Amino acid sequence: MLNIKSFDPAPPPLAYLKQSGGLFFDMMTHDFDMARFVIGSEITEVTATATSFDKEIAAIGDITTAIVSLKFENGAIGVIQCCRKAVYGYDQRLEVLGSEGAVDINNNYPNTATISGADNIKRDLPLNFFMDRYKQAYEDEMVSFVDCIANDTPPVVTGMDGKIPVVLAFAATKSLKENRAVKVNEILFGKTHM
């Protein structure tokens, strides 16, 4: 069982949201990608529910908060929770529970200090910007890319790895609009009108 929580510190500018395709495309695609990687299996079905706490964002037809349930080809299940505003900072957590144990990945903080007292426990807020949180990952991606060019080897990430999260965003959009579970094959091989 997979649980992904992905909350941004603040919504992007309205001008960006008007052309971004919506939360499933501009935010949750990264989580779809991560879900496939972590579970090691393709997602076969999605069910989406969502709302908007921001009237301006709702007025352009977008959402601010969504939950998408996932079914995987290997029988695993999961859920992704996304929100455009977490006032305490960028919040991305992941949990996997399996038959032989669990993995829990929490937020990155500016330091590891936790101050405990009689009345409360305090710590810094999570890193507030994705470029701070994922700096090492971006550096590793660039090194891998240069290595592929220098050694004429194929990249680890394929074109399909880029396509499938977009297909999943279309499936989640269809699920939300039609208030039903959507099989990914409906989007890949069926006729869909978005």
Disulfide bonds with the S-S distance in Angstrom:
none
